[in-house]
Amino acid sequence: MRRSRTIGRLVVVSAAPLLLAVVGLFHPTGLNPSTAHMWATMHIWLLPAFPLLTLGLIVPLWGRPGRGVAGVATVVAWLAAAAFAALYTGLDAVAGIAAGTVQLHAAGGQDVGPSIAALFATADSMGHAGVRALAVAVVAAAVALAVRHGWRVLPGTAVLLVCTYEFYDSHIFYPRGVLAMAGYAVGFALLTWPAVRARSGSVERSPEVRPG
């Protein structure tokens, strides 16, 4: 039972980035009349996917935050993760759904380039802010988990920060964005592993309750 719960948590934290990595293999490299329908439709389906990346930080931090450094860092991680979810959903809606719809319904000969460029500029500002918030969330989560589990959280933290650097300007485009998403799956699993192992160990060590 404990083993299945451990595997379940690892699946939960890695599922969203792996899904995004697969989608990135098919993501159009540019928006034009021939890709507009797929571009807009794909981003409608992706609306819930990017916020689900934050499960990779929520799951290992699950539980009521305590007092002290770990508790404060946990709250910071939660707030920063929420900021990422909101801002990157905005990017998805503006650069994906809105820009794709504008291109799709452009009249013959109509120049929608300036409008699409304006949408992309707005979306990029939200996306970049969102990824910066995600970086803050990763660092804060690492601090909270390091207090509890020590150096074992460092490999996952390092992988996640490298992926966040790549994610900043590569979205999920192939190849860098796809590799970043695959890396997130690995990094979240590495960050979660010490926490789930500690929970399993605490269950094994819990004293047996005896009558009388």
C-alpha positions in Angstrom: 0.0 0.0 0.0 2.8 2.5 0.9 4.6 1.6 -2.3 1.6 2.2 -4.4 1.0 5.6 -2.7 4.6 6.6 -3.4 4.3 5.6 -7.0 1.0 7.5 -7.2 2.5 10.7 -5.9 5.4 10.5 -8.3 2.9 9.9 -11.2 0.9 12.9 -10.1 3.9 15.3 -10.1 5.3 14.1 -13.4 2.1 13.6 -15.4 1.5 17.3 -16.4 5.0 18.0 -17.6 5.2 14.8 -19.6 1.9 15.6 -21.2 3.2 19.0 -22.2 6.4 17.5 -23.5 4.3 15.2 -25.8 2.1 18.2 -26.9 5.2 20.2 -27.6 6.3 17.6 -30.2 3.2 18.6 -32.3 3.0 22.3 -31.4 3.2 24.5 -34.5 6.5 26.4 -34.7 4.7 29.5 -36.0 1.3 31.1 -36.3 0.0 31.5 -39.9 -3.3 30.9 -41.8 -2.4 27.2 -42.2 -1.7 26.6 -38.5 -4.3 29.0 -37.0 -7.0 26.4 -36.3 -4.6 23.9 -34.6 -2.9 26.8 -32.8 -6.1 28.1 -31.2 -7.6 24.7 -30.5 -4.5 23.3 -29.0 -4.3 26.2 -26.5 -7.9 25.8 -25.5 -7.2 22.2 -24.5 -4.0 23.3 -22.8 -5.7 25.8 -20.5 -5.7 23.4 -17.4 -2.4 21.8 -18.2 0.0 24.6 -17.3 -1.5 25.3 -13.9 -1.1 21.5 -13.2 2.6 21.9 -13.3 2.4 23.4 -9.8 1.4 19.9 -8.5 5.1 19.2 -8.6 5.5 21.7 -5.8 2.2 21.3 -4.0 2.4 17.5 -3.5 5.8 17.4 -1.7 4.7 20.4 0.4 1.3 18.9 1.3 0.0 19.6 4.8 -0.4 22.6 7.1 2.6 24.8 7.1 4.3 25.0 10.5 6.1 27.8 12.1 9.7 28.9 11.3 11.6 29.0 8.1 10.0 25.9 6.6 6.5 27.2 7.2 7.2 30.7 5.7 9.0 29.1 2.7 6.0 26.8 2.1 3.6 29.7 2.1 5.9 31.7 -0.3 6.0 28.6 -2.6 2.3 28.3 -2.6 1.7 32.0 -3.4 4.4 32.0 -6.2 2.9 28.8 -7.7 -0.5 30.4 -7.8 1.0 33.5 -9.5 2.6 31.3 -12.1 -0.7 29.4 -12.7 -2.6 32.7 -13.2 0.0 34.4 -15.4 0.8 31.5 -17.6 -2.9 30.8 -18.1 -3.1 34.4 -19.3 -0.2 33.7 -21.8 -2.0 30.6 -23.1 -5.3 32.6 -23.6 -3.8 35.6 -25.2 -1.0 34.2 -27.4 -2.7 30.9 -28.0 -6.5 31.3 -28.2 -6.8 35.0 -29.0 -4.0 35.2 -31.5 -5.0 32.0 -33.2 -8.6 33.1 -33.4 -7.6 36.5 -34.9 -5.5 34.8 -37.5 -8.1 32.1 -38.2 -10.9 34.7 -38.9 -8.8 37.2 -40.8 -10.5 38.3 -44.0 -8.7 37.7 -47.3 -5.9 40.2 -47.7 -6.4 41.6 -44.2 -3.1 42.4 -42.4 -3.5 41.1 -38.9 0.2 41.0 -38.2 0.3 44.2 -36.0 -2.6 42.9 -33.9 -1.0 39.5 -33.5 2.3 41.1 -32.6 0.6 43.1 -29.9 -1.1 40.0 -28.5 2.2 38.2 -28.4 4.0 41.1 -26.7 1.3 41.1 -24.0 1.4 37.4 -23.6 5.2 37.3 -23.4 5.2 39.8 -20.5 2.7 37.7 -18.6 4.6 34.5 -19.4 7.9 35.8 -18.4 6.5 37.1 -15.1 4.9 33.7 -14.6 8.1 31.8 -15.1 9.9 34.1 -12.7 7.2 33.3 -10.2 7.7 29.6 -10.8 11.4 30.0 -10.1 10.6 31.7 -6.8 8.3 28.8 -6.0 10.9 26.3 -6.8 13.5 28.0 -4.6 11.0 28.5 -1.7 9.9 24.9 -1.9 13.5 23.7 -1.9 14.2 25.7 1.2 11.1 24.3 3.0 12.0 20.7 2.0 15.7 21.1 2.8 14.8 22.0 6.4 12.9 18.8 6.6 15.0 16.4 4.4 18.4 18.0 4.0 20.7 17.7 0.9 18.5 15.1 -0.8 16.3 17.9 -2.3 19.3 19.5 -4.1 19.4 17.3 -7.2 15.7 18.0 -8.0 16.1 21.7 -7.3 19.0 22.0 -9.7 17.1 20.2 -12.4 14.1 22.3 -11.9 16.0 25.6 -12.0 17.8 24.6 -15.3 14.4 23.7 -16.8 12.9 27.0 -15.6 15.7 28.9 -17.3 14.9 27.0 -20.6 11.2 27.4 -20.1 11.5 31.2 -19.8 11.7 31.8 -23.6 11.1 28.4 -25.2 7.5 27.7 -24.0 6.9 24.1 -25.0 8.4 24.5 -28.5 10.6 21.7 -29.8 13.4 21.0 -29.0 14.2 23.2 -26.0 10.7 23.4 -24.6 10.1 19.7 -25.0 13.3 19.0 -23.1 12.4 21.5 -20.4 9.0 19.8 -19.9 10.7 16.3 -19.7 13.2 17.8 -17.3 10.4 19.1 -15.1 9.0 15.6 -14.8 12.4 14.3 -13.6 13.0 17.3 -11.3 9.6 17.2 -9.7 10.0 13.4 -9.1 13.4 14.0 -7.5 12.1 16.8 -5.3 9.1 14.7 -4.2 11.0 11.5 -3.5 12.6 12.5 -0.1 9.2 13.7 1.1 7.3 10.6 0.2 10.1 8.4 1.6 10.0 10.4 4.9 6.2 9.9 5.1 6.6 6.2 4.5 9.3 6.0 7.1 7.2 7.8 9.7 4.3 5.4 9.1 6.7 2.4 9.6 8.1 3.9 12.8 4.7 5.0 14.3 4.3 3.3 17.7 1.8 0.5 18.0 -1.2 1.4 20.1 -1.9 -1.2 22.8 -4.9 -1.4 25.1 -4.5 -0.7 28.8 
